[in-house]
Amino acid sequence: MTPSRPDRPTPPRRPPDPRPAAPRVPAPRSTGSTRADSSSTPAKDPAAEPKAASGRLASGRPASGKGATARSESGKAGPATGASAASSSGMPAGRDSAGNVTTYTARGRALGVPVRPSVVSTGSADRFAERLASRRRILRHKIYLVTAGVVAAAGLGWLLLLSPVLTLKPTEVSITGAGTVVAVEDVSAVVARVGGIPLPRLDTVGLRDRILDVPGVRSAKVLRVWPHGLAITLVSREPVAAVPQKPPSTGPAAGGPAGFTLLDTEGYQVGWADTAPKGLPVVSVPIDGKNERTLTAVLTVLRALPAGLRVQVATVAATSQDTVQMGLRDGSSVRWGSASDAPLKVAVLQALRKAPETSGAKEFDVSAPTLPITR
């Protein structure tokens, strides 16, 4: 009989190593009719999750995707890029090590490379700095624009008001309408005083007033002719009557030669002549304060006569403003009367001189134009 072998004590079994449970990933929410009831869905056992779950990223991306930790065939872990690098470093996805928000361009998203924003910063200090820099930049632009405008205005002002580009040249001044009594040299002498002044600064009104002081000028018009000239148009005081003037008995001119004072239609003395100019009637009305109304009536009658009839008048006499009488160069006389109804008297006189029955008359009385008399 074979002795039995004593039973060996059975060694205690080692308990299995506790395996770390994989992090639970929340299920995506659904909306509308596709939302499932949580009570009808059986809960998954965390222990039933495979070990491969530990290789997933916190962002829910598969381990084999781009940007996750890549493993080679030998089992060694490769470098993490993109969002996985942020996950492995403990920072939330979309932020760098400094905590700044990152964004992705189309190229950077494909490579998983975070890109810093180029315009807006997230920190309040950075935003304030950017705002201050923007305000300074706008202020600089305004200063540049204002400075450029001031420089341009100053240059334009110097060009127009001070430079010799637009100065007046007396040789380029034209004078017309001088007539027979205005000396063009006197007008040119007045213009020469303002030579060299830029045309924009030239006082044309003052120049016109100085030209009106020239003897024989009734009115004047001054226009600028760019870049260096002027156009001066004159209306001269043409004489219509020659009044005999005796030399004064006292004074510096005492004993001087007698002559004729030339008057225009307004009674202004426009000249002096030793003899009566050809074509001007001689008015035998003294120039003094006592005969002012009589002389005014005579000049008014002469102004109303047509040019063709006026040159035929040789003498004019009047003792009052209602007794104007003219002597024609053909030897006939005209009793005119007052200065009223001048157009009608002119028409009647011309008709009487043309009519065959009265053309040879020596005296025409048109003082009452509706009842003319010829002798």
C-alpha positions as a Markdown table, in Angstrom:
| # | Residue | x | y | z |
|---|---|---|---|---|
| 1 | Met | 0.0 | 0.0 | 0.0 |
| 2 | Thr | 1.4 | 3.1 | -1.2 |
| 3 | Pro | 1.4 | 5.9 | 1.3 |
| 4 | Ser | -0.5 | 8.9 | 0.2 |
| 5 | Arg | 1.1 | 12.2 | -0.4 |
| 6 | Pro | 0.1 | 15.0 | 1.9 |
| 7 | Asp | -2.0 | 17.7 | 0.2 |
| 8 | Arg | -0.2 | 21.0 | -0.4 |
| 9 | Pro | -1.9 | 24.1 | 0.6 |
| 10 | Thr | -3.4 | 26.0 | -2.3 |
| 11 | Pro | -1.8 | 29.4 | -2.6 |
| 12 | Pro | -4.2 | 32.3 | -2.6 |
| 13 | Arg | -5.0 | 33.7 | -6.0 |
| 14 | Arg | -3.8 | 37.3 | -6.7 |
| 15 | Pro | -6.7 | 39.5 | -7.3 |
| 16 | Pro | -6.8 | 41.0 | -10.8 |
| 17 | Asp | -5.3 | 44.4 | -11.3 |
| 18 | Pro | -7.8 | 47.1 | -11.2 |
| 19 | Arg | -8.1 | 48.6 | -14.5 |
| 20 | Pro | -8.7 | 52.4 | -14.7 |
| 21 | Ala | -12.1 | 53.2 | -16.0 |
| 22 | Ala | -12.1 | 55.1 | -19.3 |
| 23 | Pro | -13.5 | 58.7 | -19.0 |
| 24 | Arg | -17.1 | 58.8 | -19.8 |
| 25 | Val | -17.9 | 60.9 | -22.9 |
| 26 | Pro | -21.2 | 62.6 | -22.8 |
| 27 | Ala | -23.5 | 61.6 | -25.6 |
| 28 | Pro | -24.5 | 64.3 | -28.1 |
| 29 | Arg | -27.8 | 65.9 | -27.6 |
| 30 | Ser | -30.5 | 65.6 | -30.3 |
| 31 | Thr | -33.4 | 67.9 | -31.0 |
| 32 | Gly | -36.9 | 67.4 | -32.2 |
| 33 | Ser | -38.5 | 64.0 | -32.6 |
| 34 | Thr | -35.1 | 62.3 | -32.8 |
| 35 | Arg | -34.4 | 63.0 | -29.1 |
| 36 | Ala | -34.3 | 59.7 | -27.2 |
| 37 | Asp | -35.7 | 59.1 | -23.8 |
| 38 | Ser | -33.0 | 58.6 | -21.2 |
| 39 | Ser | -35.1 | 56.2 | -19.2 |
| 40 | Ser | -35.6 | 53.8 | -22.2 |
| 41 | Thr | -31.9 | 53.7 | -23.1 |
| 42 | Pro | -29.8 | 51.2 | -21.0 |
| 43 | Ala | -26.8 | 52.7 | -19.4 |
| 44 | Lys | -23.5 | 51.5 | -20.7 |
| 45 | Asp | -21.1 | 49.8 | -18.3 |
| 46 | Pro | -17.8 | 51.7 | -18.1 |
| 47 | Ala | -16.0 | 48.5 | -17.5 |
| 48 | Ala | -17.2 | 47.2 | -20.8 |
| 49 | Glu | -15.3 | 49.9 | -22.7 |
| 50 | Pro | -12.2 | 48.6 | -24.4 |
| 51 | Lys | -8.8 | 49.8 | -23.5 |
| 52 | Ala | -8.6 | 51.7 | -26.8 |
| 53 | Ala | -10.8 | 54.3 | -25.2 |
| 54 | Ser | -8.0 | 55.6 | -23.2 |
| 55 | Gly | -6.2 | 56.6 | -26.4 |
| 56 | Arg | -8.9 | 59.0 | -27.5 |
| 57 | Leu | -8.5 | 62.7 | -27.1 |
| 58 | Ala | -10.5 | 64.7 | -24.7 |
| 59 | Ser | -12.0 | 66.5 | -27.7 |
| 60 | Gly | -13.7 | 63.2 | -28.8 |
| 61 | Arg | -11.5 | 62.8 | -31.9 |
| 62 | Pro | -10.4 | 59.3 | -32.8 |
| 63 | Ala | -6.8 | 58.3 | -32.1 |
| 64 | Ser | -6.2 | 57.6 | -35.8 |
| 65 | Gly | -7.3 | 61.2 | -36.9 |
| 66 | Lys | -5.0 | 64.1 | -37.7 |
| 67 | Gly | -3.9 | 66.2 | -34.8 |
| 68 | Ala | -4.1 | 63.3 | -32.3 |
| 69 | Thr | -1.2 | 61.4 | -30.8 |
| 70 | Ala | 0.1 | 59.2 | -33.5 |
| 71 | Arg | 1.5 | 55.8 | -32.7 |
| 72 | Ser | 4.0 | 53.9 | -34.9 |
| 73 | Glu | 4.0 | 50.3 | -35.5 |
| 74 | Ser | 6.6 | 49.8 | -32.8 |
| 75 | Gly | 4.1 | 51.3 | -30.2 |
| 76 | Lys | 6.0 | 54.5 | -29.5 |
| 77 | Ala | 4.0 | 57.7 | -29.2 |
| 78 | Gly | 4.6 | 60.5 | -31.8 |
| 79 | Pro | 4.5 | 64.2 | -31.1 |
| 80 | Ala | 1.1 | 65.8 | -30.6 |
| 81 | Thr | 0.1 | 68.7 | -32.9 |
| 82 | Gly | -2.7 | 71.2 | -33.1 |
| 83 | Ala | -5.5 | 70.8 | -30.6 |
| 84 | Ser | -4.1 | 67.6 | -29.2 |
| 85 | Ala | -1.1 | 69.4 | -28.0 |
| 86 | Ala | -3.3 | 71.8 | -26.1 |
| 87 | Ser | -5.2 | 68.8 | -24.7 |
| 88 | Ser | -2.1 | 67.0 | -23.6 |
| 89 | Ser | -0.7 | 70.2 | -21.9 |
| 90 | Gly | -3.9 | 70.6 | -19.8 |
| 91 | Met | -5.1 | 73.7 | -21.7 |
| 92 | Pro | -8.6 | 73.7 | -23.2 |
| 93 | Ala | -8.8 | 73.3 | -27.0 |
| 94 | Gly | -8.5 | 76.5 | -29.0 |
| 95 | Arg | -6.0 | 78.3 | -26.6 |
| 96 | Asp | -2.3 | 78.4 | -26.5 |
| 97 | Ser | 0.1 | 78.2 | -23.6 |
| 98 | Ala | -0.5 | 81.9 | -22.7 |
| 99 | Gly | -4.3 | 81.4 | -22.6 |
| 100 | Asn | -5.0 | 83.5 | -25.7 |
| 101 | Val | -7.7 | 82.5 | -28.1 |
| 102 | Thr | -6.5 | 80.9 | -31.3 |
| 103 | Thr | -8.1 | 80.6 | -34.7 |
| 104 | Tyr | -7.4 | 78.5 | -37.7 |
| 105 | Thr | -7.0 | 79.5 | -41.3 |
| 106 | Ala | -7.9 | 77.0 | -44.1 |
| 107 | Arg | -4.3 | 75.9 | -44.4 |
| 108 | Gly | -3.7 | 75.9 | -40.7 |
| 109 | Arg | -6.8 | 73.8 | -40.0 |
| 110 | Ala | -5.7 | 71.2 | -42.5 |
| 111 | Leu | -2.3 | 71.0 | -40.8 |
| 112 | Gly | -3.7 | 71.4 | -37.2 |
| 113 | Val | -1.6 | 74.6 | -36.6 |
| 114 | Pro | -3.1 | 77.3 | -34.3 |
| 115 | Val | -2.9 | 80.8 | -35.7 |
| 116 | Arg | -3.0 | 83.9 | -33.6 |
| 117 | Pro | -5.7 | 86.5 | -34.5 |
| 118 | Ser | -4.2 | 89.4 | -36.5 |
| 119 | Val | -6.7 | 92.2 | -35.6 |
| 120 | Val | -8.6 | 91.8 | -32.3 |
| 121 | Ser | -7.0 | 90.9 | -29.0 |
| 122 | Thr | -8.9 | 89.3 | -26.1 |
| 123 | Gly | -7.1 | 91.0 | -23.3 |
| 124 | Ser | -8.5 | 94.4 | -22.1 |
| 125 | Ala | -5.0 | 95.9 | -21.9 |
| 126 | Asp | -4.3 | 94.8 | -25.5 |
| 127 | Arg | -7.6 | 96.2 | -26.7 |
| 128 | Phe | -7.0 | 99.5 | -25.0 |
| 129 | Ala | -3.5 | 99.7 | -26.5 |
| 130 | Glu | -4.9 | 98.9 | -30.0 |
| 131 | Arg | -7.6 | 101.5 | -29.6 |
| 132 | Leu | -5.1 | 104.2 | -28.4 |
| 133 | Ala | -2.8 | 103.3 | -31.4 |
| 134 | Ser | -5.8 | 103.6 | -33.8 |
| 135 | Arg | -6.7 | 107.0 | -32.4 |
| 136 | Arg | -3.2 | 108.2 | -32.6 |
| 137 | Arg | -3.0 | 107.0 | -36.2 |
| 138 | Ile | -6.3 | 108.8 | -37.1 |
| 139 | Leu | -5.0 | 112.0 | -35.4 |
| 140 | Arg | -1.7 | 111.8 | -37.4 |
| 141 | His | -3.7 | 111.5 | -40.6 |
| 142 | Lys | -5.8 | 114.5 | -39.7 |
| 143 | Ile | -2.7 | 116.5 | -38.9 |
| 144 | Tyr | -1.1 | 115.6 | -42.2 |
| 145 | Leu | -4.2 | 116.6 | -44.1 |
| 146 | Val | -4.6 | 119.9 | -42.4 |
| 147 | Thr | -0.9 | 120.7 | -42.8 |
| 148 | Ala | -1.1 | 119.8 | -46.5 |
| 149 | Gly | -4.2 | 122.0 | -46.9 |
| 150 | Val | -2.5 | 125.0 | -45.2 |
| 151 | Val | 0.6 | 124.6 | -47.3 |
| 152 | Ala | -1.4 | 124.4 | -50.5 |
| 153 | Ala | -3.5 | 127.5 | -49.5 |
| 154 | Ala | -0.3 | 129.4 | -48.6 |
| 155 | Gly | 1.3 | 128.5 | -51.9 |
| 156 | Leu | -1.8 | 129.5 | -53.9 |
| 157 | Gly | -2.1 | 132.7 | -52.0 |
| 158 | Trp | 1.6 | 133.6 | -52.7 |
| 159 | Leu | 1.1 | 132.7 | -56.4 |
| 160 | Leu | -1.9 | 134.9 | -56.8 |
| 161 | Leu | -1.2 | 137.8 | -54.5 |
| 162 | Leu | 2.6 | 138.2 | -54.2 |
| 163 | Ser | 4.3 | 136.5 | -57.1 |
| 164 | Pro | 5.1 | 138.3 | -60.4 |
| 165 | Val | 3.1 | 135.7 | -62.4 |
| 166 | Leu | 0.0 | 137.9 | -62.6 |
| 167 | Thr | 1.4 | 141.4 | -62.3 |
| 168 | Leu | -0.1 | 144.3 | -64.3 |
| 169 | Lys | 2.0 | 145.4 | -67.3 |
| 170 | Pro | 1.1 | 148.9 | -68.5 |
| 171 | Thr | 2.2 | 147.9 | -72.0 |
| 172 | Glu | -0.7 | 145.5 | -72.2 |
| 173 | Val | -3.4 | 148.0 | -71.3 |
| 174 | Ser | -5.9 | 149.0 | -74.0 |
| 175 | Ile | -7.8 | 152.3 | -73.8 |
| 176 | Thr | -10.9 | 152.9 | -76.0 |
| 177 | Gly | -13.5 | 155.7 | -76.3 |
| 178 | Ala | -11.2 | 158.7 | -75.6 |
| 179 | Gly | -13.0 | 160.8 | -78.1 |
| 180 | Thr | -11.8 | 164.3 | -79.1 |
| 181 | Val | -11.2 | 165.8 | -75.6 |
| 182 | Val | -9.7 | 163.0 | -73.5 |
| 183 | Ala | -5.9 | 162.8 | -73.6 |
| 184 | Val | -4.9 | 159.1 | -73.7 |
| 185 | Glu | -1.6 | 160.0 | -72.2 |
| 186 | Asp | -3.3 | 161.2 | -69.1 |
| 187 | Val | -5.2 | 158.0 | -68.7 |
| 188 | Ser | -2.0 | 155.9 | -69.3 |
| 189 | Ala | -0.2 | 157.9 | -66.6 |
| 190 | Val | -2.9 | 157.0 | -64.1 |
| 191 | Val | -2.6 | 153.3 | -65.0 |
| 192 | Ala | 1.2 | 153.4 | -64.8 |
| 193 | Arg | 1.0 | 154.2 | -61.1 |
| 194 | Val | -0.5 | 150.8 | -60.4 |
| 195 | Gly | 1.9 | 148.9 | -62.7 |
| 196 | Gly | 3.5 | 145.8 | -61.1 |
| 197 | Ile | 0.6 | 145.0 | -58.8 |
| 198 | Pro | -0.8 | 141.5 | -59.2 |
| 199 | Leu | -4.2 | 141.6 | -60.9 |
| 200 | Pro | -6.1 | 139.8 | -58.1 |
| 201 | Arg | -4.9 | 142.6 | -55.7 |
| 202 | Leu | -5.7 | 145.4 | -58.1 |
| 203 | Asp | -8.4 | 147.8 | -56.9 |
| 204 | Thr | -10.3 | 148.3 | -60.1 |
| 205 | Val | -12.9 | 150.6 | -58.5 |
| 206 | Gly | -10.2 | 152.9 | -57.1 |
| 207 | Leu | -8.5 | 152.9 | -60.5 |
| 208 | Arg | -11.8 | 153.8 | -62.2 |
| 209 | Asp | -12.4 | 156.7 | -59.8 |
| 210 | Arg | -8.9 | 158.1 | -60.5 |
| 211 | Ile | -9.6 | 157.8 | -64.3 |
| 212 | Leu | -12.8 | 159.8 | -63.8 |
| 213 | Asp | -10.7 | 162.7 | -62.6 |
| 214 | Val | -9.0 | 163.0 | -66.0 |
| 215 | Pro | -10.5 | 166.0 | -67.8 |
| 216 | Gly | -13.1 | 165.0 | -70.4 |
| 217 | Val | -14.0 | 161.6 | -69.0 |
| 218 | Arg | -17.7 | 161.1 | -68.3 |
| 219 | Ser | -17.6 | 157.4 | -67.3 |
| 220 | Ala | -15.1 | 154.6 | -67.4 |
| 221 | Lys | -15.1 | 150.8 | -67.2 |
| 222 | Val | -12.1 | 148.8 | -66.1 |
| 223 | Leu | -11.8 | 145.0 | -66.7 |
| 224 | Arg | -9.0 | 142.7 | -66.0 |
| 225 | Val | -7.5 | 140.9 | -68.9 |
| 226 | Trp | -5.5 | 137.9 | -67.7 |
| 227 | Pro | -2.7 | 137.4 | -67.1 |
| 228 | His | -1.1 | 140.9 | -67.3 |
| 229 | Gly | -3.5 | 143.4 | -68.9 |
| 230 | Leu | -6.5 | 145.7 | -68.5 |
| 231 | Ala | -9.3 | 146.8 | -70.8 |
| 232 | Ile | -10.4 | 150.4 | -70.2 |
| 233 | Thr | -13.5 | 151.7 | -71.9 |
| 234 | Leu | -14.2 | 155.4 | -71.7 |
| 235 | Val | -17.2 | 157.6 | -72.4 |
| 236 | Ser | -15.8 | 161.1 | -73.1 |
| 237 | Arg | -17.6 | 164.3 | -72.5 |
| 238 | Glu | -17.8 | 165.5 | -76.1 |
| 239 | Pro | -18.4 | 169.3 | -76.4 |
| 240 | Val | -21.7 | 170.4 | -77.9 |
| 241 | Ala | -21.3 | 174.2 | -77.5 |
| 242 | Ala | -18.6 | 176.8 | -77.5 |
| 243 | Val | -19.2 | 179.8 | -75.2 |
| 244 | Pro | -17.2 | 183.0 | -75.7 |
| 245 | Gln | -15.2 | 183.8 | -72.7 |
| 246 | Lys | -13.6 | 187.2 | -72.1 |
| 247 | Pro | -10.4 | 187.4 | -70.1 |
| 248 | Pro | -10.8 | 188.4 | -66.5 |
| 249 | Ser | -10.0 | 192.0 | -65.6 |
| 250 | Thr | -8.3 | 191.0 | -62.3 |
| 251 | Gly | -6.3 | 188.2 | -61.1 |
| 252 | Pro | -3.4 | 186.2 | -62.5 |
| 253 | Ala | -5.2 | 185.7 | -65.9 |
| 254 | Ala | -6.1 | 189.4 | -66.3 |
| 255 | Gly | -5.4 | 190.7 | -69.7 |
| 256 | Gly | -5.1 | 187.3 | -71.3 |
| 257 | Pro | -6.4 | 186.4 | -74.7 |
| 258 | Ala | -10.1 | 185.8 | -75.1 |
| 259 | Gly | -11.3 | 182.4 | -76.2 |
| 260 | Phe | -14.1 | 179.8 | -76.1 |
| 261 | Thr | -15.0 | 177.5 | -73.2 |
| 262 | Leu | -16.2 | 174.1 | -74.5 |
| 263 | Leu | -19.2 | 172.6 | -72.8 |
| 264 | Asp | -20.8 | 169.2 | -73.0 |
| 265 | Thr | -24.5 | 168.5 | -72.8 |
| 266 | Glu | -24.5 | 168.5 | -69.0 |
| 267 | Gly | -22.7 | 171.9 | -68.8 |
| 268 | Tyr | -19.3 | 170.6 | -67.8 |
| 269 | Gln | -16.3 | 172.5 | -69.1 |
| 270 | Val | -14.4 | 170.0 | -71.2 |
| 271 | Gly | -11.9 | 172.2 | -72.9 |
| 272 | Trp | -10.7 | 175.6 | -74.0 |
| 273 | Ala | -10.1 | 176.9 | -77.5 |
| 274 | Asp | -8.8 | 180.2 | -78.9 |
| 275 | Thr | -11.3 | 179.9 | -81.7 |
| 276 | Ala | -14.6 | 178.1 | -82.0 |
| 277 | Pro | -14.0 | 174.6 | -83.2 |
| 278 | Lys | -15.5 | 173.7 | -86.5 |
| 279 | Gly | -18.9 | 172.1 | -86.2 |
| 280 | Leu | -19.7 | 173.4 | -82.7 |
| 281 | Pro | -22.4 | 176.1 | -82.3 |
| 282 | Val | -21.5 | 179.3 | -80.5 |
| 283 | Val | -23.8 | 180.0 | -77.6 |
| 284 | Ser | -24.1 | 183.6 | -76.6 |
| 285 | Val | -25.2 | 182.9 | -73.0 |
| 286 | Pro | -22.7 | 184.0 | -70.4 |
| 287 | Ile | -21.4 | 181.3 | -68.0 |
| 288 | Asp | -22.3 | 182.8 | -64.6 |
| 289 | Gly | -24.7 | 182.1 | -61.8 |
| 290 | Lys | -27.4 | 184.5 | -63.2 |
| 291 | Asn | -28.0 | 182.6 | -66.5 |
| 292 | Glu | -27.7 | 179.1 | -65.2 |
| 293 | Arg | -31.3 | 178.1 | -66.1 |
| 294 | Thr | -31.0 | 179.7 | -69.5 |
| 295 | Leu | -27.8 | 177.9 | -70.3 |
| 296 | Thr | -29.3 | 174.6 | -69.1 |
| 297 | Ala | -32.3 | 175.1 | -71.5 |
| 298 | Val | -29.9 | 175.8 | -74.4 |
| 299 | Leu | -27.8 | 172.7 | -73.7 |
| 300 | Thr | -31.0 | 170.5 | -73.4 |
| 301 | Val | -32.2 | 171.7 | -76.8 |
| 302 | Leu | -28.8 | 170.9 | -78.4 |
| 303 | Arg | -28.8 | 167.4 | -76.7 |
| 304 | Ala | -32.3 | 166.7 | -78.2 |
| 305 | Leu | -31.2 | 167.5 | -81.8 |
| 306 | Pro | -30.2 | 164.7 | -84.1 |
| 307 | Ala | -26.5 | 164.6 | -85.1 |
| 308 | Gly | -27.3 | 165.6 | -88.7 |
| 309 | Leu | -29.3 | 168.6 | -87.6 |
| 310 | Arg | -26.9 | 169.6 | -84.8 |
| 311 | Val | -23.9 | 170.2 | -87.1 |
| 312 | Gln | -26.1 | 172.6 | -89.1 |
| 313 | Val | -26.5 | 174.9 | -86.1 |
| 314 | Ala | -24.1 | 177.8 | -86.1 |
| 315 | Thr | -25.3 | 180.0 | -83.2 |
| 316 | Val | -27.7 | 179.7 | -80.3 |
| 317 | Ala | -29.1 | 182.7 | -78.3 |
| 318 | Ala | -31.5 | 183.0 | -75.5 |
| 319 | Thr | -32.6 | 185.7 | -73.1 |
| 320 | Ser | -34.6 | 183.2 | -70.9 |
| 321 | Gln | -35.3 | 179.5 | -70.7 |
| 322 | Asp | -38.4 | 179.9 | -72.9 |
| 323 | Thr | -36.8 | 182.0 | -75.7 |
| 324 | Val | -34.2 | 179.7 | -77.3 |
| 325 | Gln | -33.4 | 180.7 | -80.9 |
| 326 | Met | -31.0 | 179.0 | -83.3 |
| 327 | Gly | -29.2 | 180.3 | -86.4 |
| 328 | Leu | -28.5 | 177.7 | -89.1 |
| 329 | Arg | -25.5 | 177.6 | -91.4 |
| 330 | Asp | -27.6 | 178.1 | -94.5 |
| 331 | Gly | -28.7 | 181.5 | -93.2 |
| 332 | Ser | -32.2 | 180.5 | -91.9 |
| 333 | Ser | -33.2 | 180.8 | -88.2 |
| 334 | Val | -35.3 | 178.7 | -86.0 |
| 335 | Arg | -37.4 | 180.0 | -83.1 |
| 336 | Trp | -37.5 | 177.1 | -80.8 |
| 337 | Gly | -39.0 | 178.4 | -77.6 |
| 338 | Ser | -38.7 | 176.2 | -74.4 |
| 339 | Ala | -37.0 | 172.9 | -74.2 |
| 340 | Ser | -40.3 | 171.0 | -73.9 |
| 341 | Asp | -41.8 | 168.9 | -76.7 |
| 342 | Ala | -38.3 | 168.5 | -78.2 |
| 343 | Pro | -39.1 | 165.3 | -80.3 |
| 344 | Leu | -42.2 | 166.9 | -81.8 |
| 345 | Lys | -40.4 | 170.1 | -82.6 |
| 346 | Val | -37.6 | 168.2 | -84.3 |
| 347 | Ala | -40.0 | 166.2 | -86.5 |
| 348 | Val | -42.0 | 169.4 | -87.5 |
| 349 | Leu | -38.8 | 171.3 | -88.3 |
| 350 | Gln | -37.4 | 168.5 | -90.5 |
| 351 | Ala | -40.8 | 168.2 | -92.3 |
| 352 | Leu | -40.9 | 172.0 | -93.0 |
| 353 | Arg | -37.4 | 172.1 | -94.4 |
| 354 | Lys | -38.1 | 169.1 | -96.8 |
| 355 | Ala | -41.5 | 170.3 | -98.0 |
| 356 | Pro | -41.3 | 172.1 | -101.4 |
| 357 | Glu | -43.7 | 174.9 | -100.3 |
| 358 | Thr | -41.6 | 175.8 | -97.2 |
| 359 | Ser | -38.1 | 174.6 | -98.0 |
| 360 | Gly | -37.0 | 178.1 | -99.0 |
| 361 | Ala | -38.3 | 179.8 | -95.9 |
| 362 | Lys | -35.8 | 181.9 | -93.9 |
| 363 | Glu | -37.5 | 181.6 | -90.5 |
| 364 | Phe | -39.1 | 178.6 | -88.9 |
| 365 | Asp | -41.2 | 179.1 | -85.7 |
| 366 | Val | -41.8 | 175.8 | -84.0 |
| 367 | Ser | -42.3 | 177.2 | -80.5 |
| 368 | Ala | -45.9 | 175.9 | -80.9 |
| 369 | Pro | -45.3 | 172.7 | -82.8 |
| 370 | Thr | -48.9 | 172.1 | -83.6 |
| 371 | Leu | -49.1 | 175.5 | -85.3 |
| 372 | Pro | -45.8 | 176.1 | -87.0 |
| 373 | Ile | -45.1 | 179.3 | -88.8 |
| 374 | Thr | -42.7 | 179.9 | -91.7 |
| 375 | Arg | -41.7 | 183.2 | -93.2 |
